Amino acid sequence: MQPSRTVPAEFIRRHTRPVACSLVPEVRLLVADDVVALWEAMETEQGRTEQDPPFWAAAWPGGQALARFALDHPEVVAGRSVLDLGAGSGLVSVAALMSGASRVVASDVDPFGLAAVPLNAELNGVGGIQVVGDLLGETPPAVDVVLAGDVCYDRTMTERVLPFLDAARAAGAEVYIGDPGRPYLPHHRLAEAAAYDVADTESSPAQPARVRGTTVWRMP
């Protein structure tokens, strides 16, 4: 695979628009009007056709639940260092900073997501997020809290994520996972911290938003 070029901020702005998150109206995100058109534009921008879908250009339910949880329970992150694993748009990072986190590291594999995170932070009047690439397979960074939204979306990803989260927990970090009921998450190993009904960001009179029951799980 070719190395990805740095994504210019203007590309993100040109192909998205600011939208308030359904469960977290305090936060606005740059989301895609037309996901297919955005995907095609991403392929052109990077000069390759095997580009991953634009996961960063939507407010996923697990991320919204974690963001809501951080805003409703600021004591979880206030004055503490936070890793937003699988940051995507940076929604959870933004919410953590709004709730008083002292330092936030946002990790994602997608260069478009890495470009979008600081723009979404700026849109919401917060800053100071350290944006990094893929950390899975490495020793977890020294943080107080790990927030991971929608990271167990398939079996392969779950098999990569869980050892990392286990290692972070063993090192002393508190670990919270936002998940909309995906079958790969080992619920028997987790404790429920909060539950929400999350509406999709995009809706119309012809197609009302789908609502998903989404849980924030704590790793004991």
Residue frames relative to the residue before (quaternion, step in Angstrom):
aa qw qx qy qz dx dy dz
M 1.0000 0.0000 0.0000 0.0000 0.00 0.00 0.00
Q 0.4843 -0.6562 0.4944 0.3007 3.55 -1.01 0.79
P 0.5089 -0.6120 0.4869 0.3597 3.59 -1.09 0.56
S 0.4615 -0.6881 0.4868 0.2769 3.56 -0.97 0.82
R 0.3981 -0.6847 0.5546 0.2553 3.54 -1.06 0.76
T 0.6026 -0.5306 0.4390 0.4032 3.53 -1.27 0.39
V 0.3506 -0.7441 0.5347 0.1935 3.56 -0.89 0.96
P 0.3779 -0.7350 0.5069 0.2451 3.63 -0.69 0.98
A 0.5853 -0.5973 0.4223 0.3499 3.55 -1.08 0.75
E 0.6226 0.5686 -0.3517 0.4067 3.58 1.01 -0.75
F 0.5841 0.5651 -0.3787 0.4428 3.60 1.10 -0.58
I 0.6586 0.5056 -0.3113 0.4624 3.59 0.88 -0.93
R 0.6787 0.4973 -0.2988 0.4502 3.59 0.82 -0.95
R 0.6718 0.5320 -0.3006 0.4186 3.58 0.96 -0.89
H 0.7840 0.3568 -0.1638 0.4808 3.59 1.03 -0.74
T 0.7191 0.3728 -0.2433 0.5335 3.59 1.24 0.22
R 0.1674 -0.7497 0.6219 0.1522 3.53 -1.35 0.05
P 0.5281 -0.6457 0.4391 0.3336 3.61 -1.08 0.60
V 0.0022 0.7846 -0.6171 0.0601 3.55 -0.92 1.04
A 0.4254 -0.6746 0.5369 0.2751 3.57 -1.04 0.78
C 0.4548 -0.6819 0.5007 0.2784 3.57 -0.96 0.85
S 0.5673 -0.6479 0.3885 0.3278 3.57 -0.93 0.90
L 0.7560 0.3573 -0.2005 0.5105 3.60 0.87 -0.92
V 0.7649 0.2714 -0.1292 0.5698 3.56 1.22 -0.53
P 0.0474 -0.8541 0.5170 0.0325 3.62 0.52 1.10
E 0.5270 0.6245 -0.4120 0.4032 3.59 1.24 -0.21
V 0.7409 0.3675 -0.1901 0.5290 3.58 1.20 -0.53
R 0.1486 -0.7556 0.6312 0.0928 3.54 -1.05 0.87
L 0.1373 -0.7892 0.5967 0.0480 3.53 -1.09 0.82
L 0.4440 -0.6344 0.5575 0.2992 3.52 -1.26 0.49
V 0.0450 0.8134 -0.5740 0.0831 3.58 -0.40 1.24
A 0.5665 -0.6298 0.4297 0.3128 3.54 -1.27 0.47
D 0.4105 -0.6692 0.5645 0.2551 3.54 -1.12 0.76
D 0.7895 0.0913 0.0059 0.6069 3.55 0.96 -0.95
V 0.3118 -0.7956 0.4912 0.1690 3.57 -0.18 1.31
V 0.6501 0.5205 -0.3293 0.4450 3.61 0.94 -0.83
A 0.6601 0.4968 -0.3068 0.4725 3.58 0.93 -0.88
L 0.6396 0.5158 -0.3246 0.4686 3.56 1.01 -0.77
W 0.6358 0.5345 -0.3278 0.4501 3.58 0.94 -0.89
E 0.6594 0.4990 -0.3059 0.4718 3.58 0.93 -0.88
A 0.6531 0.5093 -0.3140 0.4642 3.58 1.00 -0.81
M 0.6153 0.5428 -0.3406 0.4590 3.59 1.08 -0.70
E 0.6438 0.5196 -0.3231 0.4595 3.58 0.97 -0.85
T 0.6559 0.5011 -0.3083 0.4730 3.57 1.00 -0.83
E 0.6521 0.5365 -0.3110 0.4361 3.56 0.93 -0.90
Q 0.7581 0.3721 -0.1974 0.4978 3.58 0.95 -0.88
G 0.4193 -0.7414 0.4442 0.2778 3.58 1.25 -0.18
R 0.6982 0.3782 -0.2905 0.5340 3.58 1.11 0.67
T 0.4250 -0.7524 0.4644 0.1938 3.55 -1.14 0.69
E 0.6226 0.5470 -0.3627 0.4262 3.62 1.20 -0.07
Q 0.2313 0.8169 -0.4970 0.1794 3.56 1.22 0.52
D 0.4760 -0.6531 0.5078 0.2983 3.58 -1.03 0.80
P 0.6080 -0.5433 0.4147 0.4039 3.61 -1.15 0.47
P 0.5461 -0.6469 0.4224 0.3238 3.62 -1.13 0.58
F 0.0830 -0.8287 0.5533 0.0128 3.56 0.45 1.22
W 0.6268 0.5766 -0.3232 0.4126 3.58 1.12 -0.69
A 0.6901 0.5062 -0.2685 0.4420 3.62 1.18 -0.46
A 0.6811 0.3881 -0.2978 0.5448 3.59 1.14 0.63
A 0.4097 -0.6778 0.5504 0.2642 3.55 -1.26 0.47
W 0.2024 -0.8238 0.5214 0.0922 3.58 -0.03 1.30
P 0.6188 -0.6038 0.3440 0.3662 3.60 -0.99 0.76
G 0.6449 0.5244 -0.3397 0.4401 3.60 0.93 -0.77
G 0.6573 0.5010 -0.3018 0.4753 3.55 1.02 -0.78
Q 0.6405 0.5155 -0.3291 0.4644 3.57 0.99 -0.80
A 0.6521 0.5152 -0.3201 0.4548 3.59 0.95 -0.83
L 0.6586 0.4956 -0.3100 0.4739 3.58 0.95 -0.82
A 0.6427 0.5181 -0.3236 0.4624 3.58 0.98 -0.82
R 0.6463 0.5100 -0.3128 0.4737 3.58 0.96 -0.87
F 0.6449 0.5316 -0.3082 0.4543 3.54 0.99 -0.90
A 0.6672 0.4970 -0.3037 0.4644 3.60 0.92 -0.88
L 0.6770 0.4839 -0.2963 0.4687 3.59 0.97 -0.79
D 0.6917 0.4646 -0.2761 0.4790 3.59 1.04 -0.75
H 0.7754 0.2145 -0.1055 0.5845 3.59 1.18 -0.60
P 0.0629 -0.8582 0.5078 0.0414 3.60 0.59 1.08
E 0.5525 0.6253 -0.3996 0.3796 3.58 1.16 -0.46
V 0.5562 0.6118 -0.3909 0.4044 3.60 1.21 -0.40
V 0.8180 0.2292 -0.0889 0.5200 3.59 1.00 -0.82
A 0.5125 0.6835 -0.4230 0.3019 3.63 1.11 -0.51
G 0.8431 0.1192 -0.1286 0.5084 3.54 -0.85 1.07
R 0.6521 0.5198 -0.2927 0.4679 3.57 1.27 0.15
S 0.4758 -0.6392 0.5187 0.3098 3.56 -1.27 0.40
V 0.1375 -0.8171 0.5598 -0.0066 3.56 -0.92 1.02
L 0.1718 -0.7272 0.6528 0.1244 3.54 -1.16 0.74
D 0.1797 -0.7419 0.6402 0.0858 3.55 -0.85 1.08
L 0.1226 -0.8323 0.5398 0.0286 3.58 -0.12 1.31
G 0.7876 0.1143 -0.1450 0.5879 3.57 -0.72 1.09
A 0.0581 0.8904 -0.4508 0.0253 3.52 1.07 0.86
G 0.1924 -0.8038 0.5435 0.1468 3.61 1.04 -0.64
S 0.8498 -0.0299 0.0735 0.5210 3.55 -0.60 -1.21
G 0.4774 -0.6526 0.4489 0.3804 3.56 1.17 -0.56
L 0.2891 0.7885 -0.4985 0.2148 3.59 1.25 0.24
V 0.7016 0.4611 -0.2781 0.4667 3.59 0.79 -1.00
S 0.6105 0.5470 -0.3462 0.4563 3.58 1.04 -0.72
V 0.6533 0.5147 -0.3054 0.4637 3.57 0.91 -0.94
A 0.6722 0.4961 -0.2988 0.4612 3.58 0.87 -0.96
A 0.6327 0.5315 -0.3365 0.4516 3.60 1.00 -0.76
L 0.6628 0.4848 -0.3059 0.4817 3.58 0.97 -0.81
M 0.6266 0.5300 -0.3362 0.4621 3.59 1.01 -0.76
S 0.7118 0.4420 -0.2400 0.4903 3.57 1.16 -0.66
G 0.6699 -0.5710 0.2771 0.3851 3.56 1.25 0.33
A 0.3013 0.7544 -0.5312 0.2404 3.61 1.16 0.34
S 0.4474 -0.7076 0.4823 0.2580 3.57 -0.97 0.84
R 0.7899 -0.0138 0.0466 0.6114 3.59 1.12 -0.67
V 0.0689 -0.7947 0.6026 0.0222 3.57 -0.98 0.85
V 0.1331 -0.7408 0.6554 0.0625 3.53 -1.03 0.97
A 0.1281 -0.7895 0.5983 0.0477 3.59 -0.77 1.06
S 0.0810 -0.8198 0.5669 -0.0042 3.57 -0.60 1.18
D 0.1915 0.7556 -0.6133 0.1274 3.57 -0.97 0.90
V 0.4858 -0.6783 0.4733 0.2827 3.56 -1.20 0.52
D 0.6644 0.5416 -0.2897 0.4258 3.59 1.18 -0.56
P 0.4167 -0.7219 0.4862 0.2625 3.64 -0.65 1.03
F 0.6065 0.5410 -0.3637 0.4552 3.59 1.13 -0.50
G 0.6346 0.5106 -0.3220 0.4825 3.55 1.05 -0.76
L 0.6416 0.5255 -0.3261 0.4538 3.58 0.97 -0.84
A 0.6612 0.4820 -0.3048 0.4875 3.59 1.11 -0.61
A 0.6675 0.5251 -0.3008 0.4338 3.59 1.08 -0.72
V 0.5836 0.6258 -0.3825 0.3485 3.61 0.99 -0.76
P 0.7172 0.4240 -0.2996 0.4649 3.66 0.67 -0.89
L 0.6119 0.5419 -0.3588 0.4508 3.60 1.10 -0.55
N 0.6620 0.4791 -0.3053 0.4889 3.59 1.01 -0.76
A 0.6015 0.5366 -0.3579 0.4713 3.57 1.10 -0.61
E 0.6574 0.5064 -0.3006 0.4702 3.58 0.92 -0.92
L 0.6306 0.5519 -0.3264 0.4373 3.58 0.98 -0.87
N 0.7603 0.3624 -0.1816 0.5076 3.57 1.10 -0.71
G 0.5494 -0.6806 0.3644 0.3197 3.56 1.26 0.33
V 0.5923 0.5095 -0.3958 0.4826 3.57 1.12 0.64
G 0.0574 -0.8064 0.5881 0.0246 3.57 -1.20 0.38
G 0.6241 0.5883 -0.3884 0.3371 3.51 -1.32 -0.09
I 0.4201 0.6917 -0.4858 0.3302 3.59 1.21 0.34
Q 0.2781 -0.7283 0.6028 0.1697 3.57 -0.93 0.91
V 0.1569 -0.8142 0.5567 0.0512 3.58 -0.42 1.23
V 0.0285 0.8007 -0.5942 0.0701 3.57 -0.74 1.11
G 0.5573 -0.6194 0.4464 0.3262 3.55 -1.29 0.33
D 0.8212 -0.2327 0.1849 0.4870 3.55 -1.23 -0.59
L 0.1544 -0.8009 0.5754 0.0607 3.58 -0.80 1.06
L 0.4965 0.6680 -0.4377 0.3401 3.59 1.19 -0.30
G 0.7272 0.3471 -0.2961 0.5128 3.53 -0.88 0.96
E 0.6722 0.4225 -0.2889 0.5350 3.56 1.31 -0.16
T 0.6075 -0.4976 0.4437 0.4318 3.54 -1.30 0.06
P 0.4982 -0.6618 0.4506 0.3328 3.62 -0.76 0.89
P 0.5117 -0.6397 0.4634 0.3380 3.60 -1.01 0.69
A 0.5641 -0.5997 0.4480 0.3486 3.56 -1.24 0.48
V 0.2371 0.7456 -0.5831 0.2187 3.57 -0.21 1.34
D 0.5427 -0.6298 0.4547 0.3195 3.54 -1.28 0.38
V 0.8056 0.1246 -0.0122 0.5790 3.57 1.06 -0.82
V 0.1324 -0.7453 0.6463 0.0967 3.57 -1.11 0.75
L 0.0826 -0.7693 0.6332 0.0180 3.56 -0.88 1.05
A 0.0036 -0.8199 0.5686 -0.0660 3.59 -0.59 1.17
G 0.0715 -0.8343 0.5466 -0.0005 3.57 -0.42 1.21
D 0.8616 -0.0090 -0.0146 0.5073 3.58 -0.90 0.99
V 0.3480 0.7668 -0.4782 0.2493 3.59 0.96 0.79
C 0.6971 0.4417 -0.2736 0.4940 3.62 1.22 -0.25
Y 0.2017 0.8360 -0.4868 0.1533 3.56 0.95 0.92
D 0.7863 0.0470 -0.0992 0.6080 3.62 1.21 -0.14
R 0.7039 -0.4908 0.3055 0.4127 3.56 -1.26 0.33
T 0.6590 0.5263 -0.3195 0.4320 3.59 0.88 -0.93
M 0.6745 0.4847 -0.2984 0.4703 3.58 0.88 -0.91
T 0.6305 0.5384 -0.3330 0.4492 3.58 0.99 -0.81
E 0.6637 0.5081 -0.3055 0.4561 3.58 0.98 -0.83
R 0.6533 0.4721 -0.3131 0.5023 3.60 1.20 -0.41
V 0.7056 0.5052 -0.2722 0.4157 3.56 0.90 -0.94
L 0.6749 0.5476 -0.3269 0.3711 3.59 0.76 -1.00
P 0.6508 0.4897 -0.3532 0.4604 3.67 0.84 -0.71
F 0.6252 0.5313 -0.3376 0.4613 3.59 1.05 -0.71
L 0.6794 0.4781 -0.2929 0.4734 3.58 0.90 -0.91
D 0.6122 0.5371 -0.3425 0.4685 3.59 1.05 -0.73
A 0.6661 0.4980 -0.3042 0.4644 3.58 0.95 -0.87
A 0.6354 0.5200 -0.3307 0.4652 3.58 1.01 -0.79
R 0.6584 0.4996 -0.3094 0.4703 3.58 0.97 -0.85
A 0.6544 0.5171 -0.3146 0.4533 3.59 0.95 -0.85
A 0.6691 0.4890 -0.2898 0.4788 3.58 1.18 -0.61
G 0.6687 -0.5466 0.2837 0.4167 3.57 1.28 0.05
A 0.5212 0.6319 -0.4276 0.3825 3.61 1.22 -0.04
E 0.3989 -0.6404 0.5873 0.2929 3.54 -1.20 0.53
V 0.1547 -0.8092 0.5656 0.0361 3.58 -0.87 0.98
Y 0.0117 -0.7800 0.6248 -0.0320 3.56 -0.87 1.08
I 0.1405 -0.7906 0.5952 0.0310 3.55 -0.97 0.97
G 0.1968 -0.7598 0.6085 0.1173 3.58 -0.89 0.96
D 0.1142 0.8229 -0.5379 0.1427 3.58 -0.60 1.11
P 0.3114 -0.7812 0.5154 0.1646 3.62 -0.88 0.95
G 0.7508 -0.4293 0.2216 0.4504 3.57 0.94 0.87
R 0.2888 0.7665 -0.5270 0.2266 3.58 1.06 0.60
P 0.5309 -0.6982 0.3816 0.2916 3.61 -0.91 0.88
Y 0.6372 0.5774 -0.3337 0.3863 3.60 1.16 -0.40
L 0.5738 0.5955 -0.3860 0.4088 3.59 1.21 -0.33
P 0.3618 -0.7444 0.5155 0.2220 3.65 -0.77 0.96
H 0.1898 -0.8397 0.4990 0.0996 3.57 0.31 1.28
H 0.6092 0.5835 -0.3572 0.4009 3.60 1.05 -0.66
R 0.6734 0.4888 -0.2914 0.4719 3.58 1.21 -0.39
L 0.7079 0.4759 -0.2166 0.4749 3.56 1.29 -0.29
A 0.3022 -0.7182 0.5944 0.1988 3.55 -1.33 0.33
E 0.4423 -0.7014 0.4898 0.2694 3.57 -0.86 0.94
A 0.1959 -0.7877 0.5775 0.0873 3.56 -0.89 1.03
A 0.7797 -0.1257 0.1081 0.6038 3.61 1.09 -0.68
A 0.1418 -0.7724 0.6126 0.0898 3.56 -1.25 0.45
Y 0.0540 -0.8025 0.5934 -0.0299 3.55 -1.01 0.91
D 0.3139 -0.6599 0.6312 0.2601 3.52 -1.36 0.29
V 0.0970 -0.8274 0.5532 -0.0059 3.56 -0.53 1.21
A 0.2538 -0.7562 0.5875 0.1363 3.57 -0.80 1.06
D 0.5576 -0.5867 0.4656 0.3578 3.56 -1.10 0.71
T 0.5872 -0.5996 0.4138 0.3528 3.56 -1.11 0.70
E 0.7678 0.3460 -0.1787 0.5087 3.57 0.90 -0.94
S 0.1712 0.7592 -0.6164 0.1199 3.56 -0.98 0.89
S 0.0940 -0.7669 0.6313 0.0666 3.57 -1.33 0.21
P 0.6711 -0.4789 0.3460 0.4478 3.61 -1.20 0.22
A 0.6814 0.4846 -0.2873 0.4673 3.56 1.07 -0.72
Q 0.7912 0.1431 -0.0621 0.5913 3.57 1.15 -0.59
P 0.2107 -0.8026 0.5461 0.1152 3.60 0.05 1.26
A 0.6199 -0.5663 0.4024 0.3650 3.52 -1.20 0.59
R 0.3955 -0.6852 0.5593 0.2474 3.54 -1.05 0.81
V 0.2444 -0.7693 0.5763 0.1280 3.57 -0.96 0.87
R 0.1021 -0.8033 0.5862 0.0232 3.57 -0.84 1.01
G 0.3987 -0.6743 0.5666 0.2554 3.55 -0.97 0.85
T 0.0070 -0.8253 0.5588 -0.0808 3.56 -0.56 1.20
T 0.1901 -0.8093 0.5531 0.0556 3.55 -0.86 1.01
V 0.2549 -0.6883 0.6506 0.1950 3.50 -1.24 0.64
W 0.1416 -0.8042 0.5768 0.0214 3.52 -0.64 1.24
R 0.2329 -0.7467 0.6057 0.1459 3.56 -1.11 0.70
M 0.3509 -0.7173 0.5610 0.2181 3.55 -0.98 0.88
P 0.3650 -0.7620 0.4841 0.2274 3.64 -0.39 1.15
